[in-house]
Amino acid sequence: MSQLIMNAVLAEASAKEAKALANLQNYMSNSVGVGEHPDVVTEVSKLINTIAEARGVVETVNSLVQNSNNQNQNKEE
């Protein structure tokens, strides 16, 4: 697997998680500043789903890379 591509996927997932975490923190600590979103629960739920999805992507990529590395080691033996 191309390490450059996997690194790009990981970077994108990390950025999505960081953005969602920052917005979630803002909702939790400064609800007055989010007046354009009256349904805070729905917005928080969306952010939590974004965080879970990003973490799932990282976990999946790491698993794929590990499996690929294991297969390469088995071929060398």
N, CA and C atoms as a LAMMPS dump frame, in Angstrom:
ITEM: TIMESTEP
0
ITEM: NUMBER OF ATOMS
231
ITEM: BOX BOUNDS ff ff ff
-5.0000000000000000e+02 5.0000000000000000e+02
-5.0000000000000000e+02 5.0000000000000000e+02
-5.0000000000000000e+02 5.0000000000000000e+02
ITEM: ATOMS id mol type element x y z
1 1 1 N 0.838 -1.186 0
2 1 2 C 0 0 0
3 1 3 C 0.877 1.241 0
4 2 1 N 0.421 2.229 -0.689
5 2 2 C 1.213 3.45 -0.747
6 2 3 C 1.133 4.194 0.582
7 3 1 N 2.278 4.355 1.203
8 3 2 C 2.34 5.039 2.498
9 3 3 C 1.862 6.481 2.387
10 4 1 N 2.169 7.13 1.275
11 4 2 C 1.767 8.524 1.078
12 4 3 C 0.247 8.661 1.064
13 5 1 N -0.425 7.748 0.393
14 5 2 C -1.894 7.792 0.338
15 5 3 C -2.483 7.536 1.715
16 6 1 N -1.965 6.543 2.407
17 6 2 C -2.481 6.229 3.74
18 6 3 C -2.238 7.394 4.708
19 7 1 N -1.078 8.024 4.597
20 7 2 C -0.806 9.19 5.442
21 7 3 C -1.795 10.318 5.155
22 8 1 N -2.159 10.5 3.897
23 8 2 C -3.123 11.539 3.536
24 8 3 C -4.499 11.23 4.117
25 9 1 N -4.908 9.97 4.052
26 9 2 C -6.199 9.566 4.622
27 9 3 C -6.199 9.79 6.13
28 10 1 N -5.102 9.41 6.786
29 10 2 C -4.996 9.617 8.239
30 10 3 C -5.021 11.101 8.597
31 11 1 N -4.346 11.917 7.824
32 11 2 C -4.317 13.361 8.083
33 11 3 C -5.71 13.964 7.932
34 12 1 N -6.426 13.526 6.901
35 12 2 C -7.783 14.041 6.689
36 12 3 C -8.694 13.653 7.849
37 13 1 N -8.607 12.407 8.291
38 13 2 C -9.443 11.951 9.408
39 13 3 C -9.084 12.694 10.687
40 14 1 N -7.808 12.905 10.923
41 14 2 C -7.379 13.641 12.12
42 14 3 C -7.875 15.079 12.094
43 15 1 N -7.852 15.693 10.925
44 15 2 C -8.335 17.074 10.8
45 15 3 C -9.839 17.146 11.054
46 16 1 N -10.59 16.186 10.514
47 16 2 C -12.04 16.167 10.751
48 16 3 C -12.34 15.993 12.238
49 17 1 N -11.581 15.104 12.878
50 17 2 C -11.794 14.88 14.315
51 17 3 C -11.466 16.139 15.102
52 18 1 N -10.357 16.78 14.792
53 18 2 C -9.953 17.984 15.522
54 18 3 C -10.986 19.098 15.366
55 19 1 N -11.494 19.265 14.157
56 19 2 C -12.503 20.308 13.909
57 19 3 C -13.785 20.012 14.685
58 20 1 N -14.214 18.768 14.655
59 20 2 C -15.429 18.391 15.377
60 20 3 C -15.245 18.548 16.884
61 21 1 N -14.077 18.176 17.394
62 21 2 C -13.808 18.337 18.827
63 21 3 C -13.815 19.81 19.239
64 22 1 N -13.238 20.658 18.4
65 22 2 C -13.226 22.093 18.701
66 22 3 C -14.643 22.652 18.721
67 23 1 N -15.449 22.261 17.743
68 23 2 C -16.832 22.732 17.71
69 23 3 C -17.646 22.175 18.872
70 24 1 N -17.41 20.918 19.215
71 24 2 C -18.107 20.312 20.346
72 24 3 C -17.762 21.037 21.64
73 25 1 N -16.494 21.355 21.816
74 25 2 C -16.079 22.095 23.005
75 25 3 C -16.788 23.449 23.063
76 26 1 N -16.913 24.096 21.922
77 26 2 C -17.603 25.381 21.868
78 26 3 C -19.07 25.238 22.263
79 27 1 N -19.747 24.211 21.767
80 27 2 C -21.147 23.98 22.148
81 27 3 C -21.277 23.728 23.645
82 28 1 N -20.333 22.965 24.193
83 28 2 C -20.432 22.59 25.602
84 28 3 C -20.095 23.744 26.546
85 29 1 N -19.203 24.626 26.123
86 29 2 C -18.765 25.671 27.047
87 29 3 C -19.318 27.051 26.731
88 30 1 N -19.894 27.226 25.552
89 30 2 C -20.32 28.556 25.144
90 30 3 C -21.584 28.461 24.298
91 31 1 N -22.647 27.938 24.866
92 31 2 C -23.866 27.725 24.09
93 31 3 C -24.5 29.027 23.615
94 32 1 N -24.171 30.147 24.231
95 32 2 C -24.695 31.442 23.799
96 32 3 C -24.129 31.798 22.425
97 33 1 N -22.924 31.344 22.137
98 33 2 C -22.266 31.678 20.882
99 33 3 C -22.722 30.866 19.695
100 34 1 N -23.708 30.003 19.883
101 34 2 C -24.187 29.173 18.782
102 34 3 C -25.668 29.411 18.534
103 35 1 N -26.052 30.645 18.535
104 35 2 C -27.451 31.013 18.37
105 35 3 C -28.052 30.624 17.039
106 36 1 N -27.228 30.437 16.004
107 36 2 C -27.77 30.083 14.697
108 36 3 C -28.196 28.612 14.634
109 37 1 N -27.895 27.827 15.668
110 37 2 C -28.289 26.42 15.726
111 37 3 C -29.154 26.188 16.976
112 38 1 N -30.461 26.397 16.839
113 38 2 C -31.317 26.257 18.024
114 38 3 C -31.425 24.822 18.532
115 39 1 N -31.209 23.83 17.679
116 39 2 C -31.286 22.439 18.109
117 39 3 C -29.882 21.933 18.44
118 40 1 N -29.413 22.309 19.618
119 40 2 C -28.05 21.998 20.041
120 40 3 C -27.834 20.497 20.135
121 41 1 N -28.835 19.755 20.584
122 41 2 C -28.686 18.31 20.741
123 41 3 C -28.395 17.654 19.392
124 42 1 N -29.109 18.053 18.36
125 42 2 C -28.873 17.495 17.026
126 42 3 C -27.477 17.844 16.531
127 43 1 N -27.069 19.071 16.734
128 43 2 C -25.738 19.492 16.292
129 43 3 C -24.642 18.749 17.041
130 44 1 N -24.808 18.569 18.347
131 44 2 C -23.829 17.828 19.147
132 44 3 C -23.79 16.373 18.694
133 45 1 N -24.943 15.798 18.41
134 45 2 C -25.002 14.423 17.925
135 45 3 C -24.246 14.276 16.604
136 46 1 N -24.41 15.23 15.7
137 46 2 C -23.683 15.204 14.425
138 46 3 C -22.178 15.267 14.655
139 47 1 N -21.753 16.12 15.572
140 47 2 C -20.324 16.244 15.864
141 47 3 C -19.764 14.952 16.447
142 48 1 N -20.516 14.337 17.337
143 48 2 C -20.07 13.074 17.933
144 48 3 C -19.966 11.992 16.866
145 49 1 N -20.911 11.96 15.942
146 49 2 C -20.834 10.997 14.845
147 49 3 C -19.62 11.257 13.958
148 50 1 N -19.305 12.519 13.725
149 50 2 C -18.126 12.861 12.932
150 50 3 C -16.858 12.387 13.625
151 51 1 N -16.782 12.587 14.934
152 51 2 C -15.621 12.139 15.708
153 51 3 C -15.498 10.615 15.642
154 52 1 N -16.618 9.916 15.839
155 52 2 C -16.598 8.45 15.801
156 52 3 C -16.176 7.945 14.419
157 53 1 N -16.681 8.586 13.369
158 53 2 C -16.319 8.183 12.015
159 53 3 C -14.822 8.399 11.761
160 54 1 N -14.308 9.544 12.169
161 54 2 C -12.885 9.834 11.966
162 54 3 C -12.022 8.827 12.716
163 55 1 N -12.394 8.526 13.937
164 55 2 C -11.624 7.546 14.709
165 55 3 C -11.712 6.161 14.08
166 56 1 N -12.864 5.823 13.514
167 56 2 C -13.023 4.547 12.822
168 56 3 C -12.135 4.459 11.594
169 57 1 N -12.011 5.566 10.869
170 57 2 C -11.138 5.592 9.694
171 57 3 C -9.692 5.349 10.114
172 58 1 N -9.256 6.021 11.164
173 58 2 C -7.879 5.84 11.646
174 58 3 C -7.645 4.383 12.045
175 59 1 N -8.586 3.824 12.767
176 59 2 C -8.464 2.431 13.204
177 59 3 C -8.404 1.48 12.001
178 60 1 N -9.242 1.725 11.01
179 60 2 C -9.281 0.872 9.829
180 60 3 C -7.993 0.978 9.021
181 61 1 N -7.506 2.192 8.814
182 61 2 C -6.259 2.372 8.07
183 61 3 C -5.111 1.685 8.79
184 62 1 N -5.029 1.873 10.093
185 62 2 C -3.959 1.226 10.858
186 62 3 C -4.034 -0.29 10.737
187 63 1 N -5.236 -0.831 10.755
188 63 2 C -5.417 -2.277 10.619
189 63 3 C -4.996 -2.748 9.226
190 64 1 N -5.383 -2.003 8.202
191 64 2 C -5.004 -2.37 6.832
192 64 3 C -3.493 -2.333 6.64
193 65 1 N -2.86 -1.31 7.174
194 65 2 C -1.409 -1.189 7.05
195 65 3 C -0.726 -2.334 7.785
196 66 1 N -1.213 -2.651 8.976
197 66 2 C -0.624 -3.743 9.745
198 66 3 C -0.783 -5.072 9.001
199 67 1 N -1.969 -5.314 8.437
200 67 2 C -2.184 -6.558 7.679
201 67 3 C -1.275 -6.616 6.459
202 68 1 N -1.12 -5.498 5.786
203 68 2 C -0.241 -5.438 4.618
204 68 3 C 1.204 -5.715 5.011
205 69 1 N 1.628 -5.122 6.123
206 69 2 C 2.992 -5.356 6.612
207 69 3 C 3.204 -6.817 6.987
208 70 1 N 2.198 -7.429 7.619
209 70 2 C 2.295 -8.848 7.994
210 70 3 C 2.396 -9.734 6.758
211 71 1 N 1.622 -9.405 5.728
212 71 2 C 1.669 -10.196 4.49
213 71 3 C 3.042 -10.066 3.827
214 72 1 N 3.59 -8.852 3.842
215 72 2 C 4.911 -8.655 3.249
216 72 3 C 5.989 -9.431 4.008
217 73 1 N 5.875 -9.478 5.332
218 73 2 C 6.849 -10.227 6.143
219 73 3 C 6.73 -11.723 5.843
220 74 1 N 5.5 -12.207 5.68
221 74 2 C 5.301 -13.632 5.389
222 74 3 C 5.875 -14.003 4.039
223 75 1 N 5.805 -13.109 3.067
224 75 2 C 6.375 -13.371 1.744
225 75 3 C 7.893 -13.444 1.805
226 76 1 N 8.494 -12.667 2.675
227 76 2 C 9.948 -12.633 2.795
228 76 3 C 10.499 -13.884 3.481
229 77 1 N 9.679 -14.534 4.276
230 77 2 C 10.142 -15.706 5.044
231 77 3 C 10.162 -16.939 4.246
